[in-house]
Amino acid sequence: MKEPPMSVERIEALVVGAGQAGIAMSEHLSRHGVPHLVLEQGRVAERWRSCRWDSLVANGPAWHDRFPGAEFSGDPEAFVGKEGVADYFVDYAARIAAPLRCGVTVTGVTRLPERAGFRVETSEGPIEAGYVIAATGAFQTPVIPPLVPADAGIAQIHSNSYRNPAQLPEGGVLVVGAGSSGTQIAEELLAAGRKVWLSVGPHDRPPRRYRGRDFVWWLGVLNKWDADAPEGAEHTTIAVSGAHGGATVDFRKLAARGMVLMGRTEGWRDGALTFADDLGRNIRRGDANYLSLLDEADAWAARNGIDLPPEPEAREIGPDPDCMTHPRLSLDLRAEGITTILWATGFSNDYGWLRVDALDGQGKPRHQSGVSSEPGIYFLGLPYQSRRGSSFIWGVWHDAKFVADHIAKQRSYLAYRAPGDTAAAAE
């Protein structure tokens, strides 16, 4: 006898991912009265717990790096640790009664044939949804450049898997990438007594604080959080840190403490890594970025009559270290006693499970402010999704509102019935 067809769960909107993007999306969908479900393959805010190093703190103070609807407990000027951030999202999800289903992996999304909506394959069976929001964020697949052979006898680890100095083999460490993650990890290793080399590429280097205000405040009043992506780039490397209460990143001071700086990592030859002759240019470009923000801040304060304490010492740039004036262009890892390469080289997106017309030839989302080229598919948590602040905690909340508003607008069109229209409502 033929088995009866298995029933399929149906929901109007399905959110994939329960990090900051997915929780924000749930809040705004609920405000519009859109029935929805949030699927998460791990726990709420899983990546904050299991894909960050032990001492990580948020890069912005608690008063700023939060959702508008709830403050962090404790000192608003503090930089919250990773567990505190994860707990914040767990509590927030409970407060808004987000319809969560954890421990469920989405394996495929395809458009339903001959009717609206999508079939979503999951580890717990299929679901049909009218809208699918990919809220898996910007940090999905760690990228390690294929330069150093796996059999080179050197431990290689991505910053995504780093936890603390004791995790690494004894010996020196080369950190490749001098953005927020690479710089903080390199400084932590240096403080732990390791010999550290740091490969520094082009970067922005804002002041942590200036004239009594954190740089996130300055970016706000100067309207830089709403800036578009730089032409030809989806991401800008920013060297900034909230560690130890927050301090301006100064590569010259790190070198004075014993860290060896090199330019961009370029290649591998005969047991040695090679580096571009661009260290001085990269650091001076970062200095120029730093000083330009001070200039804009001073001009804004004067123009608006804001009385903030002057800070002339912030403009003092120290002398160039020897590693900058005589840069190393190659590094024999064994000869230098380097046993580990830590790659702080970012992430790529993996949307292979989205088998719909929402991706370009490189597998990247095709969208405008999160609204994809495939009607009914949306993205959330992308860098520069709508502005510079999009991938930050507060920024993703505002992008989620835009996406939810778009879904609500589409629902209103689908609900419209002309006089005499007998067509059934679209699902």
C-alpha positions in Angstrom: 0.0 0.0 0.0 1.3 3.5 -0.9 2.4 5.6 2.0 0.4 8.8 2.5 2.4 12.0 1.7 4.2 13.5 4.6 2.7 16.8 5.8 4.8 19.9 5.4 5.1 22.6 8.0 4.1 26.1 6.7 5.1 29.5 8.0 4.8 32.9 6.4 8.4 34.1 7.1 11.4 32.0 7.9 14.5 33.5 9.4 17.8 31.5 9.1 20.1 32.4 11.9 19.6 33.5 15.5 22.5 35.8 16.0 22.1 39.6 16.3 20.6 39.8 12.8 18.0 37.0 13.3 16.9 38.3 16.7 16.5 41.9 15.3 14.6 40.5 12.4 12.2 38.6 14.7 11.5 41.7 16.7 10.5 43.8 13.6 8.5 40.9 12.0 6.5 40.6 15.3 5.8 44.3 15.3 4.2 43.9 11.8 2.3 40.9 12.9 4.0 38.6 10.5 3.9 34.9 11.6 7.5 33.6 11.5 10.0 31.2 12.7 13.7 31.6 13.5 16.0 28.6 12.8 19.5 28.3 14.4 21.8 25.4 13.9 23.5 26.0 17.3 22.5 28.2 20.2 21.3 31.8 20.1 24.3 34.0 19.4 26.4 30.8 18.9 29.3 32.5 17.2 29.8 35.0 20.0 30.4 32.0 22.3 32.2 29.4 20.2 33.9 31.4 17.4 35.6 34.1 19.4 38.8 34.2 21.6 38.4 34.1 25.4 39.3 37.7 26.1 37.3 39.3 23.3 35.2 42.3 24.1 32.9 44.4 21.9 34.6 47.0 19.8 32.2 49.7 21.0 31.1 50.8 24.5 27.9 49.3 26.0 25.9 52.5 25.6 26.4 52.3 21.8 26.8 48.6 20.7 23.3 47.5 21.6 19.7 47.4 20.3 17.7 50.5 20.9 15.2 48.6 23.0 17.4 47.4 25.8 20.6 48.5 27.6 23.4 46.3 28.9 23.6 46.1 32.7 26.6 47.7 34.4 28.8 50.5 33.3 27.6 52.0 30.0 31.2 53.0 29.1 32.5 49.5 29.5 33.4 47.1 26.6 31.2 44.0 27.2 32.9 40.6 27.0 31.8 38.0 24.4 29.8 36.0 26.9 28.0 39.1 28.1 27.1 40.0 24.5 25.7 36.5 23.9 23.7 36.6 27.1 22.3 39.9 26.1 20.9 38.4 22.9 19.5 35.4 24.7 17.7 37.7 27.2 16.5 39.9 24.3 15.1 37.0 22.4 13.2 35.9 25.5 11.9 39.4 26.1 10.4 39.7 22.6 9.2 36.1 22.7 11.1 35.3 19.5 9.8 32.0 18.0 13.1 30.2 18.1 14.0 26.7 17.1 17.6 25.8 17.8 19.7 22.8 16.8 18.2 22.9 13.3 20.3 23.2 10.1 19.0 24.6 6.9 20.4 22.6 3.9 18.5 24.0 1.0 16.0 26.6 -0.2 14.2 26.3 -3.6 11.3 28.1 -5.1 8.0 26.2 -5.0 6.8 25.2 -8.5 3.7 27.0 -9.9 2.9 28.9 -6.7 4.4 31.6 -4.5 6.9 30.7 -1.7 9.8 28.5 -1.0 10.6 25.0 0.1 13.2 25.0 2.9 15.0 21.7 3.6 16.1 21.3 7.2 17.7 18.7 9.4 14.2 18.2 10.9 12.2 18.1 7.8 10.9 20.4 5.1 9.2 23.8 5.7 7.3 26.0 3.3 7.6 29.7 3.7 6.4 32.8 1.8 9.5 34.7 2.7 13.0 33.6 3.6 15.5 35.9 5.4 19.1 34.8 5.3 20.4 36.3 8.6 23.6 34.3 8.9 25.7 37.4 9.1 29.1 38.5 7.7 31.3 35.9 9.5 30.6 32.5 8.0 33.5 30.8 6.4 37.0 31.6 7.7 39.5 32.5 4.9 43.0 31.1 5.0 45.0 32.1 1.9 46.5 29.0 0.2 50.1 30.1 0.6 51.8 27.9 3.1 51.7 24.1 2.4 50.0 22.0 5.0 53.1 19.9 5.2 55.4 22.8 5.9 55.7 21.8 9.6 54.0 25.1 10.8 50.8 25.1 12.8 48.2 27.3 11.0 45.1 28.6 12.7 42.4 31.1 11.8 41.5 33.8 14.3 38.0 32.2 14.3 39.6 29.2 16.1 42.0 31.0 18.4 41.1 31.0 22.1 44.2 32.0 24.1 48.0 31.9 24.0 48.2 28.6 25.8 46.4 26.9 23.0 49.3 27.5 20.6 52.5 25.5 20.4 55.5 26.9 22.1 57.5 29.4 20.0 57.0 32.5 17.9 53.8 33.5 16.2 53.3 35.3 12.9 49.9 37.0 12.8 48.7 37.9 9.3 46.2 40.7 9.3 46.2 43.9 11.3 42.5 44.7 11.7 40.7 44.6 15.0 41.1 40.9 15.5 44.7 40.5 14.3 45.9 43.5 16.3 44.2 42.5 19.5 45.4 38.8 19.3 49.0 39.9 18.4 49.1 42.2 21.4 47.7 39.5 23.7 50.4 37.1 22.5 53.1 39.7 23.0 51.8 40.3 26.6 52.0 36.6 27.2 55.7 36.6 26.5 55.6 35.3 22.9 57.8 36.6 20.1 55.3 38.1 17.7 55.5 39.2 14.0 52.6 41.1 12.5 51.8 41.5 8.8 50.2 44.9 8.4 48.2 45.7 5.3 46.2 48.8 4.4 43.9 49.9 7.2 42.0 52.7 8.8 43.2 53.6 12.3 40.7 55.8 14.3 41.4 57.1 17.8 39.8 55.1 20.5 38.9 58.3 22.3 39.4 61.9 21.5 38.6 65.0 23.5 36.6 62.9 26.0 34.5 61.0 23.4 34.7 57.5 22.0 35.3 57.2 18.3 31.8 55.7 17.8 30.4 59.0 19.1 32.5 61.0 16.7 31.5 58.7 13.8 27.9 59.4 14.8 28.0 63.2 14.9 30.2 63.3 11.8 27.6 61.2 10.0 30.1 58.6 9.1 28.1 55.6 10.2 25.7 56.2 7.3 28.5 56.3 4.7 28.4 54.1 1.6 31.0 51.4 1.0 34.3 52.7 -0.4 34.3 52.4 -4.1 35.6 49.0 -5.2 35.6 47.6 -1.7 33.0 45.8 0.4 35.1 46.0 3.6 37.5 48.4 5.2 40.0 47.0 7.7 39.8 49.0 10.9 42.5 48.8 13.6 40.6 49.6 16.8 40.3 47.8 20.1 38.1 47.8 23.2 40.5 45.5 25.1 41.7 46.6 28.6 39.2 49.4 28.7 39.9 50.6 25.1 43.0 52.2 23.7 44.1 53.7 20.4 46.0 51.1 18.3 49.5 52.4 17.7 51.7 50.1 15.6 54.8 52.1 16.5 54.3 51.5 20.2 53.7 47.8 19.5 57.1 47.7 17.7 58.7 49.5 20.6 57.5 46.7 22.9 59.2 44.1 20.7 56.6 43.2 18.0 58.2 42.9 14.5 56.1 44.5 11.8 56.0 43.5 8.1 54.0 44.6 5.1 51.3 42.5 3.3 51.9 38.8 3.1 52.5 37.9 -0.5 53.9 34.5 -1.1 55.8 31.4 0.0 59.1 30.2 -1.3 61.6 27.6 0.1 60.3 27.7 3.6 60.1 31.5 3.8 57.1 33.9 3.5 57.6 36.9 1.4 56.1 40.4 2.1 55.3 43.4 0.0 57.5 46.5 0.5 54.5 48.5 1.7 54.8 48.6 5.5 55.7 52.3 5.7 53.0 53.2 3.2 50.4 51.3 5.1 51.2 52.7 8.5 51.4 56.3 7.2 48.1 55.8 5.4 46.7 54.7 8.8 48.2 57.8 10.4 46.7 60.0 7.8 43.3 58.5 8.4 43.8 59.0 12.2 44.8 62.6 11.8 42.0 63.4 9.4 39.4 62.2 11.9 41.0 64.5 14.5 40.8 67.4 12.1 37.1 66.7 11.3 36.3 66.4 15.0 38.0 69.7 15.9 36.3 71.4 13.0 32.9 70.0 14.1 33.4 71.0 17.7 34.4 74.6 16.7 31.6 75.0 14.2 28.9 73.8 16.7 30.3 75.6 19.7 30.8 72.4 21.6 33.2 72.9 24.5 35.3 69.7 24.7 38.7 69.5 26.5 41.5 70.0 24.0 43.9 67.1 23.4 47.0 68.3 21.5 49.0 65.3 22.6 46.8 63.1 20.5 48.5 64.4 17.4 51.9 63.3 18.5 53.2 60.5 16.2 56.2 58.6 17.5 59.4 57.8 15.6 59.4 55.1 12.9 60.7 51.8 14.4 63.6 50.0 12.8 61.3 47.3 11.3 59.5 50.1 9.5 62.6 51.9 8.2 64.4 48.7 7.3 61.4 46.4 6.5 61.8 42.6 6.2 60.6 41.4 2.9 61.0 37.7 3.7 60.9 35.5 6.8 62.4 32.1 7.2 59.9 30.7 9.7 62.1 27.9 11.1 65.2 30.1 11.4 63.2 32.7 13.3 61.6 30.1 15.6 58.1 30.7 14.4 55.9 27.7 15.1 52.5 29.1 14.4 50.8 31.3 11.7 47.6 32.9 12.9 45.6 34.1 9.9 43.3 37.1 10.8 42.3 37.3 7.2 38.6 37.6 7.4 35.7 35.5 6.2 33.7 34.7 3.1 30.0 34.1 2.8 28.6 30.7 2.1 25.1 30.8 0.6 25.3 27.4 -1.2 22.1 26.4 0.5 20.2 29.2 -1.3 19.3 27.6 -4.6 17.4 30.6 -6.0 18.2 33.5 -8.2 19.6 35.7 -5.5 23.3 35.3 -6.0 25.8 36.5 -8.5 28.4 34.4 -10.4 30.7 34.5 -7.4 28.0 33.3 -5.0 27.6 36.8 -3.4 24.1 38.2 -2.6 22.5 40.3 -5.3 20.5 42.8 -3.3 19.6 46.4 -2.6 19.7 47.1 1.2 18.9 43.4 1.8 16.1 43.1 -0.7 17.3 40.4 -3.1 16.9 40.0 -6.8 14.7 37.0 -6.1 11.3 38.2 -4.8 10.7 36.9 -1.3 14.4 36.3 -0.5 16.1 38.8 1.9 19.6 39.2 3.4 20.6 40.7 6.7 23.9 41.3 8.5 26.0 42.0 5.5 28.9 44.5 5.6 27.7 47.8 4.2 24.2 46.3 3.6 22.8 49.8 3.6 25.6 51.9 5.4 28.9 51.6 7.2 27.2 50.6 10.4 25.2 47.7 8.9 27.3 44.8 10.4 27.4 46.4 13.8 24.9 45.4 16.6 22.9 48.6 16.4 23.2 48.9 12.6 21.8 45.5 11.9 18.7 46.4 14.0 17.9 49.3 11.7 18.5 47.2 8.6 16.2 44.6 10.0 13.5 47.2 10.3 13.9 48.2 6.6 13.6 44.5 5.6 10.6 43.9 7.8 8.9 47.1 6.4 9.5 45.8 2.9 7.9 42.5 3.7 4.9 44.3 5.3 4.6 46.4 2.2 4.6 43.3 -0.1 2.0 41.7 2.1 -0.3 44.7 1.8 0.0 44.5 -2.0 -0.8 40.8 -2.0 -3.8 41.4 0.2 -5.3 43.9 -2.1 -8.5 42.9 -3.9 -10.0 45.0 -6.7 -13.8 45.3 -6.8 -15.3 42.1 -8.0 -12.0 40.2 -7.7 -12.8 36.6 -6.7 -9.2 35.4 -6.8 -8.0 33.6 -3.6 -5.6 35.5 -1.5 -2.0 34.6 -2.2 -0.2 32.7 0.5 
